[in-house]
Amino acid sequence: MHQVLIVGCGNIAGGFDADRSTSLPPLTHAGAFTRHGGFQLKACVEPDTERRAAYMRRWGVARGFDDMAAVAAAHPPGAFDVISLCSPTAAHSSQIDAALALRPKLIFCEKPVTPTVVQTEALVQRCAAAGVPLAVNHTRRWAPDVQRLADELKTGAWGSVRSAVGTYNKGVLNNGSHLVDLLHLLLGPMSLQFAGAALADHWPDDPTVPALLQTASGVPVHLNTAHAADCAVFELQIITATAVIVMEDGGLQWRVRRVIDSPHFRGYRVLDPGERIAGEYLQATGRAVANLHQHLTNGQALASTGDTALAAQRLCDEIRRKAI
Ligand SMILES: NC(=O)c1ccc[n+]([C@@H]2O[C@H](COP(=O)([O-])OP(=O)(O)OC[C@H]3O[C@@H](n4cnc5c(N)ncnc54)[C@H](O)[C@@H]3O)[C@@H](O)[C@H]2O)c1
């Protein structure tokens, strides 16, 4: 059994699963770790006393602490195999250092790793220097349908990619980094061509920004915006030589329209009405934890790392700096 320390006991640490049926896939760290069977939640850190007590009760966590210093005072290095950072983003930087001092086998950090590129770069380097693998929860990297699509695009199964449009809101770093990371996985590295007008739709220090990007082979990628006050929007359209593939509702649904001969106009090629396919996004968090377990037991590569997260954050930061 791998021993886990959870830091920050809010929504992504367990809250989203607290009252959710166990017949549904887990969406949180505690939900996924407890469901997996190969991990034990040994301790947690949460400054809010009531929230900490409720979390310990709900997830059967034996020991709870106010802060990382109290954990270190009570445990020798090596007491935890995995440290999950689910605290507010601003706290991650100092807590990764405190986590490294506890010498875990792996750190699983929520995104964004830190609020700034400089801090994230330094932390990724410190984890590498300490020999501690850093997994970052860019969740869609663990969704089986996303992984299949990435392979199919790479092998040319859909023909050449012509363009892509991703739509997001709630901050270029907070949610835009999920989108940029997903685009990196599907289409490879991208460069910024143009950043548009910043929209302050949720976070005071993290606007939502439209942008035009380009892949290494010159494919245009548009980042389109929605307003966070209306609803959460996270969608992606990829236009290829043989189809238009659309991810909707954050990955809960897909729609694929394939190129066919027009039934009406001889000699024309058009898109068929398409099919709606249920997405596999809800499997992602459970599969993330399974990937951590495989990594710890037989060295399986992590699907989402400090390096992949840093690449996404660098581009998001450039978009934010160049916003008009
Ligand atoms: N991967 C995703 O899709 C996803 C989704 C939601 C949140 N997140 C990320 O997860 C992190 C937490 O978000 P959340 O929505 O769960 O927030 P939340 O506010 O629900 O929970 C954060 C918890 O951390 C506690 N906390 C505050 N300061 C702390 C400290 N110094 N040490 C330990 N705990 C502390 C708070 O009291 C709270 O209980 C953020 O980095 C956020 O960006 C990622």
The ligand as an ORCA input file, in Angstrom:
! r2SCAN-3c Opt
* xyz 0 1
  N      -7.490     19.755    -12.299
  C      -8.601     20.476    -12.300
  O      -9.386     20.456    -13.251
  C      -8.897     21.340    -11.100
  C     -10.220     21.562    -10.689
  C     -10.443     22.342     -9.547
  C      -9.351     22.896     -8.866
  N      -8.091     22.685     -9.318
  C      -6.926     23.245     -8.600
  O      -6.884     22.641     -7.311
  C      -6.412     23.566     -6.327
  C      -7.474     23.704     -5.226
  O      -8.702     24.076     -5.802
  P     -10.122     23.726     -5.118
  O     -11.148     24.107     -6.119
  O     -10.144     22.363     -4.542
  O     -10.106     24.816     -3.955
  P     -10.909     24.789     -2.580
  O     -10.963     26.213     -2.133
  O     -12.186     24.019     -2.707
  O      -9.930     23.964     -1.615
  C      -8.690     24.427     -1.180
  C      -8.510     23.987      0.274
  O      -7.187     24.298      0.690
  C      -7.257     24.831      2.011
  N      -6.068     25.641      2.241
  C      -5.910     27.002      2.195
  N      -4.635     27.333      2.463
  C      -3.973     26.159      2.681
  C      -2.640     25.844      3.007
  N      -1.711     26.785      3.128
  N      -2.316     24.531      3.166
  C      -3.229     23.544      3.027
  N      -4.529     23.810      2.720
  C      -4.869     25.092      2.536
  C      -8.549     25.624      2.037
  O      -8.984     25.844      3.372
  C      -9.460     24.691      1.249
  O     -10.063     23.732      2.083
  C      -6.113     24.858     -7.101
  O      -4.772     24.862     -7.471
  C      -6.995     24.732     -8.348
  O      -6.517     25.467     -9.467
  C      -7.850     21.906    -10.408
*
